[in-house]
Amino acid sequence: MNISDNETELLPIAIQGHTFYSGKNGLWSLNEIHQTLKLSEAKRPSEWNNAVSSELVASGNFRKVSKVGSFADELGTIAYAMWVSTEFYLMVAHAFVKVRNDSILRTRMALIAAATSDNRLATVAPKAELIDTRLTGIGITWSQACRLAGVSQPQLAKTYLVSIKRFTSMDHPTEHRKILRPKPEGFSLGFFKACSTAHGNADGFRVTAKGLVWLEEKAKEINEACRQRNADVAKKARLLKAQAKKRGAI
C-alpha cells in the first residue's frame, strides 16, 4: 500500500483555504502541508527532531519514510503544528475540530438514511448490527468504528488499549513502526475479525457489531485517557521549550 495514497475514509482538513487529505492509513503528509502553506524552511518536517517527535514515532503517531516524506495522524499533525508556531498550532487544531464535527454529522445522517430505506431492519436490529450487515459482512474498519462509537482519536485509542492489555503491540516486519491490534481473545470472542489489508487497514483487522457495542461502552474512558495523554505531551513540550530557552539565555 502506498503510504501517500490519497484515497481515504477520513474527511479532509482545510487550512488557510487549502484542503489536505489523509492516506488510507489515516496519516497526513506533513511535507505537503509544509510546501503548500509555504512554511519556513527551518520548520520542514525533516527538521522536527525533539523528545516529542521521538515519542510520537515510537507510538506510531508520526512516521518518517526514507526518500518519501513525513506522515502523521491527527495527534502527530497537531504536535508538528505546535512545533511550527502557536498561531499555526491553533489553526490546525481548529481544522481538526471542524472536521470531527462534520464527521459526526455525516455519520448521523447516514444512519438516518439507512434506517429510512429499510424501516423493518431498523426496527428489529440494533445500530451495530445494521452497520455490520450493510458492510458486506466482514465488519467495519477501526476508524469507522471509532467515529460511530464517539472515540475521538483512533490511533491514540489503540495505544491506550495496549496499556490496559486489551490490544497488543508488535514490530512491523518491514516498516519502522509498531502494529497495534486486538489480543487473540478479542477475535475468538467475536469482537474483531482478521482480514487482509485489501479489506481492512494496515493492521489487518475489522470491528464486528459486537466489537462496536463494546467500543461504545469504552468510549468515555478511552477519550478521557487520550485527553490526559495529550495534556501530558503538551506539558512536556512546554517544559522542554522552556528549558531550551533557559539554556540559550545562559
C-alpha positions as CSV (number, residue, x, y, z in Angstrom):
1,M,0.0,0.0,0.0
2,N,1.3,3.4,-0.9
3,I,1.6,5.5,2.2
4,S,0.9,8.7,0.3
5,D,-2.2,7.3,-1.4
6,N,-5.0,10.0,-1.1
7,E,-8.0,7.6,-1.1
8,T,-9.3,7.9,2.4
9,E,-12.2,7.3,4.8
10,L,-11.4,10.4,6.8
11,L,-12.7,13.8,5.9
12,P,-10.2,16.3,4.7
13,I,-8.9,19.2,6.8
14,A,-8.9,22.8,5.5
15,I,-6.1,25.1,6.5
16,Q,-5.8,28.7,5.0
17,G,-8.1,27.8,2.2
18,H,-6.2,24.7,1.2
19,T,-7.6,21.2,1.5
20,F,-5.5,18.3,2.7
21,Y,-6.4,14.6,2.5
22,S,-5.1,11.8,4.6
23,G,-3.9,8.5,3.1
24,K,-5.8,5.2,3.5
25,N,-3.9,4.6,6.7
26,G,-5.2,7.9,8.3
27,L,-2.0,9.8,8.0
28,W,-1.5,13.3,6.6
29,S,1.6,14.3,4.6
30,L,3.4,16.9,6.6
31,N,5.6,17.7,3.6
32,E,2.5,18.5,1.6
33,I,1.2,20.8,4.3
34,H,4.6,22.5,4.7
35,Q,5.1,23.0,1.0
36,T,1.5,24.1,0.2
37,L,1.4,26.6,3.0
38,K,4.9,27.8,2.3
39,L,6.0,27.4,5.9
40,S,9.6,28.4,7.0
41,E,12.4,26.2,5.7
42,A,13.5,25.9,9.2
43,K,10.2,24.2,10.0
44,R,10.5,21.4,7.4
45,P,9.1,18.1,8.9
46,S,12.5,16.5,8.5
47,E,13.9,19.1,10.9
48,W,11.4,18.2,13.6
49,N,13.7,16.2,15.9
50,N,13.0,16.5,19.6
51,A,11.7,14.5,22.5
52,V,8.0,15.0,21.4
53,S,8.6,13.8,17.8
54,S,10.7,10.8,19.1
55,E,7.8,9.8,21.4
56,L,5.3,10.1,18.6
57,V,7.5,8.0,16.3
58,A,7.6,5.3,18.9
59,S,3.9,5.3,19.3
60,G,3.2,5.3,15.6
61,N,1.6,8.8,15.5
62,F,4.4,10.1,13.4
63,R,6.4,8.3,10.7
64,K,9.4,9.3,8.6
65,V,9.7,7.3,5.4
66,S,13.1,7.5,3.7
67,K,13.0,9.3,0.4
68,V,9.2,9.7,0.6
69,G,8.5,12.1,3.4
70,S,7.0,12.6,6.9
71,F,3.5,11.5,7.8
72,A,1.4,11.9,10.9
73,D,-2.1,11.1,12.3
74,E,-4.2,13.8,14.0
75,L,-2.2,13.9,17.2
76,G,1.1,14.0,15.3
77,T,0.0,16.7,12.9
78,I,-1.2,18.9,15.7
79,A,2.1,18.3,17.6
80,Y,4.0,19.3,14.5
81,A,1.9,22.4,14.2
82,M,2.7,23.3,17.8
83,W,6.4,23.0,17.0
84,V,6.0,25.3,14.0
85,S,4.3,28.1,16.0
86,T,1.5,28.8,18.4
87,E,-0.5,30.5,15.7
88,F,-0.2,27.6,13.3
89,Y,-1.0,25.1,16.2
90,L,-4.3,26.9,16.9
91,M,-5.1,27.0,13.1
92,V,-4.5,23.2,12.7
93,A,-6.3,22.3,15.9
94,H,-9.4,24.2,14.8
95,A,-9.3,22.5,11.4
96,F,-9.4,19.1,13.1
97,V,-12.2,20.2,15.5
98,K,-14.3,21.3,12.5
99,V,-13.7,18.0,10.5
100,R,-14.7,16.0,13.6
101,N,-17.9,17.8,13.9
102,D,-18.6,17.3,10.2
103,S,-17.8,13.6,10.5
104,I,-20.2,13.2,13.4
105,L,-22.9,15.0,11.4
106,R,-22.3,12.8,8.3
107,T,-22.4,9.6,10.3
108,R,-25.7,10.5,11.9
109,M,-27.2,11.4,8.5
110,A,-26.0,8.1,7.0
111,L,-27.6,6.2,9.9
112,I,-30.9,8.1,9.4
113,A,-30.8,7.4,5.6
114,A,-30.1,3.7,6.2
115,A,-32.9,3.4,8.7
116,T,-35.3,5.2,6.4
117,S,-34.5,3.0,3.5
118,D,-35.3,-0.2,5.5
119,N,-37.7,0.5,8.4
120,R,-38.1,-3.2,9.1
121,L,-34.4,-3.8,9.6
122,A,-34.0,-0.6,11.6
123,T,-36.8,-1.7,13.9
124,V,-35.6,-5.2,14.6
125,A,-31.8,-4.7,14.5
126,P,-29.6,-2.6,16.8
127,K,-27.5,0.1,15.2
128,A,-24.3,-2.0,15.4
129,E,-26.0,-5.0,13.6
130,L,-27.4,-2.6,11.0
131,I,-24.0,-1.2,10.2
132,D,-22.4,-4.7,10.2
133,T,-24.9,-6.2,7.8
134,R,-24.6,-3.2,5.4
135,L,-20.8,-3.6,5.1
136,T,-20.5,-6.9,3.3
137,G,-20.5,-9.0,6.5
138,I,-16.8,-8.5,7.2
139,G,-17.2,-5.8,9.8
140,I,-16.1,-2.2,9.7
141,T,-12.7,-0.6,9.9
142,W,-11.3,0.7,13.1
143,S,-11.6,4.3,12.1
144,Q,-15.3,3.8,11.1
145,A,-16.0,2.1,14.4
146,C,-14.3,4.9,16.4
147,R,-16.4,7.5,14.6
148,L,-19.6,5.6,15.3
149,A,-18.7,4.9,18.9
150,G,-17.6,8.5,19.5
151,V,-13.9,7.8,20.1
152,S,-12.2,11.0,19.1
153,Q,-8.6,9.8,18.3
154,P,-8.5,6.2,16.8
155,Q,-4.7,5.8,16.8
156,L,-4.2,7.1,20.3
157,A,-7.1,4.9,21.4
158,K,-5.1,1.9,20.3
159,T,-2.2,3.0,22.4
160,Y,-4.4,3.3,25.4
161,L,-6.0,-0.2,24.8
162,V,-2.4,-1.6,24.7
163,S,-1.7,0.0,28.1
164,I,-4.8,-1.8,29.6
165,K,-3.9,-5.0,27.9
166,R,-6.9,-5.2,25.5
167,F,-4.6,-4.7,22.5
168,T,-1.1,-6.0,21.7
169,S,1.9,-4.2,20.3
170,M,4.4,-5.8,17.9
171,D,7.1,-4.6,15.5
172,H,6.0,-4.2,11.9
173,P,8.0,-6.6,9.7
174,T,9.1,-4.0,7.1
175,E,8.4,-0.6,8.5
176,H,9.8,1.3,11.5
177,R,6.6,1.3,13.5
178,K,4.5,-0.7,15.8
179,I,1.4,-2.7,14.9
180,L,-1.3,-2.2,17.5
181,R,-4.1,-4.8,17.3
182,P,-6.6,-6.6,19.5
183,K,-5.4,-9.5,21.6
184,P,-6.3,-13.0,20.3
185,E,-9.2,-13.2,22.8
186,G,-10.8,-10.3,21.0
187,F,-11.0,-12.4,17.8
188,S,-12.1,-15.6,19.5
189,L,-14.9,-13.9,21.4
190,G,-16.2,-12.3,18.2
191,F,-15.4,-8.6,18.9
192,F,-13.0,-8.4,15.9
193,K,-12.3,-10.2,12.6
194,A,-9.0,-10.8,11.0
195,C,-8.8,-9.7,7.4
196,S,-6.3,-9.0,4.6
197,T,-5.2,-5.4,4.1
198,A,-7.3,-5.3,1.0
199,H,-10.4,-5.3,3.1
200,G,-9.3,-3.5,6.3
201,N,-6.3,-1.4,7.3
202,A,-2.6,-1.9,7.5
203,D,-3.0,-3.8,10.8
204,G,-5.3,-6.4,9.3
205,F,-8.5,-6.4,11.4
206,R,-12.0,-5.1,11.4
207,V,-14.6,-4.5,14.1
208,T,-17.8,-6.6,14.3
209,A,-21.2,-5.5,15.6
210,K,-20.3,-7.0,19.0
211,G,-17.0,-5.1,19.0
212,L,-18.7,-1.8,18.1
213,V,-21.1,-2.2,21.1
214,W,-18.0,-2.8,23.3
215,L,-16.2,0.2,21.9
216,E,-19.2,2.4,22.5
217,E,-19.2,1.3,26.2
218,K,-15.5,2.1,26.4
219,A,-15.6,5.4,24.5
220,K,-15.8,7.8,27.5
221,E,-13.0,6.0,29.3
222,I,-10.8,6.0,26.1
223,N,-11.5,9.7,25.3
224,E,-10.6,10.7,28.8
225,A,-7.3,8.7,28.7
226,C,-6.5,10.3,25.3
227,R,-7.3,13.8,26.6
228,Q,-5.0,13.2,29.6
229,R,-2.1,11.9,27.4
230,N,-2.5,14.9,25.1
231,A,-2.3,17.2,28.0
232,D,0.8,15.4,29.3
233,V,2.5,15.6,25.9
234,A,1.7,19.3,25.6
235,K,3.0,19.9,29.2
236,K,6.2,18.1,28.4
237,A,6.7,20.1,25.2
238,R,6.3,23.4,27.0
239,L,8.8,22.2,29.7
240,L,11.3,21.2,27.1
241,K,10.8,24.6,25.3
242,A,11.3,26.5,28.5
243,Q,14.4,24.5,29.3
244,A,15.9,25.1,25.9
245,K,15.1,28.8,26.1
246,K,16.7,29.0,29.6
247,R,19.9,27.3,28.3
248,G,20.0,29.7,25.4
249,A,19.9,32.6,27.8
250,I,22.9,31.4,29.7
